[in-house]
Amino acid sequence: MILPKLTLFLSWLIVLTSCKTQTSLPKDLDEALLYFQQQWTPAELDNFKNKPEKDAVIELHRGTGMWIRNNWVYGDRDTALRSYFKELGVYAPDDISSIILTSLHRTLNKRNIQLGQQVETYKAYWKPIIDCNEKQKAQAVSNYHKFKTGDTLTIYMPVDTANGSKNAVLFDCPDTEWTFDNGKDLILKGSIIKKYFINDTANVFFVVRITYMNHEDTPVLMEQVNIGDNKDFSLAGLTIE
């Protein structure tokens, strides 16, 4: 029984990930939903419809969801659908594909799509991350202008000791708060030998010549650093004084 079930699963996956070629891309959610209702067979629609909503959407995230992202969202082919979601306040490709699949499931089950509620859920998820990133960017720019080439500075970095290894890291937004532990966390001291930015004047960096490390055997962002080395540091999220 295993082989027939596996064959059926693979056939279903192929159908979902190789949707028929379109002459034009959908410009909004209604056109996206109509595409699948027209292209999927009744059996495929029923298979998707009859699963619990969360399970149905999660199962197709890397199949049909990836197809949506690759063919309708990524690249420069046609930005109409992205513009549609951008106007709603939805930017992440994963969020766009999830909204389409969730809305399709609700449509097939004759339920209210509740698009506004879906959008607000994703906006609420991203708000603290966006706010944190903006705060980090402002602090990075402030530090960039505060220090001059030739100045000395001290850098503090939390150290991840998972799996018995050590690695000085920067925590991702929004969970960036940490308390320095001198027993394991890293202190770096050095002099600034270069300041620069990449593409954006808020995307700022220092090149620091390292003169002191409290734990010399601790890699920095998975790269071994030694006293006397010149090390590039992005200032976003970096604790310095």
N, C-alpha and C positions, 0 to 999 in steps of 0.2 A: 504493500500500500504506500510505502514511502516514495517510491519513484514516480507513480502517477501524481501524487500530491505535489512533489517537487516540480514536475513538468508543468502542472497547472499554475503553480506559483510563478515560475519563470515566464510563462506565457503572459500572465496577467501583468507582471512587471515590465515586460517588453512593450506591451500595448500602452501602458501608462507613461513610459519614458520615451516613446518614439511617436508622439502624437503627429497626426497628419500635417503635412506642410501647409502653411497658410499663405494666401495671396496678400493679405494685409494683417497687421497686428491689431489686437484689441486696443481701443482707445480709453476704455473705462471698465469698471467692474461688470456692468451688465453684458458687455460684449465678451468679456473673459468667461463669464458663466455660460453664455450662449454657445461659445465654442465647444466646451466640454459636453454640453447637453446634445450637441449635434454630432460630435465626433465619436463619443463613446457609444458602445453598443448598449442595448437595454440591460444585458446581463452585467456589464461593467458598471453601469450606473447603479443598479440594484446592489451589487457587491459593496460599493462605496456607501450608498445610502443606508444600508441595513446594519452598518457597524456603529458603535457609539461614536459620537462626534470627535471626541478627543483622540480615540484610537485611530479613527479613519484618517484624520489630519496628520498625526504623528507618523503613521505607517507610510504615507505618501510624501513625507517631507524630503526624503533623499531620492525619490523617484520622480513623480509628477512635479513635486515642488521644485526640484532641481531643474527640470525641463522648463518650467515657468520662468525661473530666474535666468537660465541661460538664453532662452529664446525671446523673452518678453521684457526683461529688466536690464540685464548686463549689456555692455557694449553701446555702440552709437547708432544702432539700426533705426530705431524709431522711439522717441522719448515721450510719446503721447501718454502711454500708460503710467510711466514714472511721473510725468508731470501731474497727471490726475491724482495719484497718491500723494505727491508732494504737496499739492494744494490742501489735501486733507491733514497734512502733518505727519505722514508716514514716509520714511526714507529708506529704512533697511530692507534689502531684497528679501531676506527671510520673512520679515513681517508682511511684505506684500504677498508673497506666495501663500502664507498661512491664512491671510484674510480671504484670498480667493478660494482656497480649499474649504475653509470654514463656511463661507457664504454659499458655496456650491452644495455642501452637505445640508445646510439649513433650507436652501431652496428646494432640493429634492424631497426633503421631509416636510415641505409646505410650512416652514417656520419662518418667523421674521428674521431677516438677516442681522438686524441690529448693528448696522455698519458704524453708527456713531459710537456705540458702546465698545465695539472692537477697537476702533481707532483710539479712543480714550485709554483703553487698557495698555496699548503699546506706548502711547505718549507718557502715561504715568510711569511705565517701566524705564523709559529713556530719560525722563526729566532729571532725576538725581545724578545720572551719569553725565549728562550735558552740563548741568550746573557745576559739577565737580571738575570737569575738563576745563570749563571757562575759568574757574577759580585757579586751577593749576597753571593755565596759560598766562593769566594776569600776574601770578607770582613769579613765573619764569621770566617774563619780560622785565619785571621790576628788578629781579636779581641780575639780569643781563646788563641793565643800565647802572646798577649799583656798583658792580665790580669792573675794574679796568685790567687790561693786559699788564701782567707783572704783579698783580695783587696776589696775596696768599689767601687761602680759604680752607675751611674744614667741611667735609662731606660726611653725612651720617646716612647709613643704609641698613635696613632690616636684613637679616640673614635667614634664609629658608634652610632648615636642617632636615627636611623630609627624606626618608629612606636612607638616613645615615650620612648623607652628603651635605655640603655647605655651599651656598650660593647667595651672594648679595643681590637683592632684587629691588624692584619698585612695584608697589602695589597698584593694581588697576582701580580706576574709579568704578563705583563710588566709595568703595571700602578702602580708604587710604590711611586711616588713623592707626598709629602704632606707638608703642612706648619703647624707647631705647633700652636695650639690655646689654650692658658692657661685657657680660660674659660670653655673648655670641655675636652680637651685632657689630657692624664694621664702621670704623672711623678712618677716613682717608684725609690726609693733609697734603697740600701741594700749592704750586703757583700756576697762575693762568698764563699760558703762552700764546693762546689764540682765542678769539671770539668770532663766531660766525652764525649765520642762519641759512636754512634751506627752504627755498620757494616762498616762504611766508616769514615776515619779520617777527612773528610770534613763535616760530619754530626754531628756537635758539639753542646754541651749544657753546660749551667751553672745551678747549683742549687743556688738560691739566697735567703738569709734570708732577708725578707722585713723589713725595719726600717722606711720608710716614704712613704706616698701616698698623693698627692695633692687633690685627690678626692677619699675618702675612700669607697664610695658606688658604685664604678665602677668595675664591673666584668672584669677579664682579660681572653680573649678568652673563654667567657661564663662560667668562673669559679670564684666564689667569693673568693677574696684574702683579707686577713687581715694583719695588721702590726704584725710582729712576726712569720708569716708563712714562711715556706720554699717552694719556687716555682721553678719548672723546666722551663727553657726558652731555646728554640732552638735559636741559634744565627743567623740563616738565615733570613735576612730581618729585624732584630732587631736593632733599633737605640740606641746605648749606648755610654757613655763617662765616 
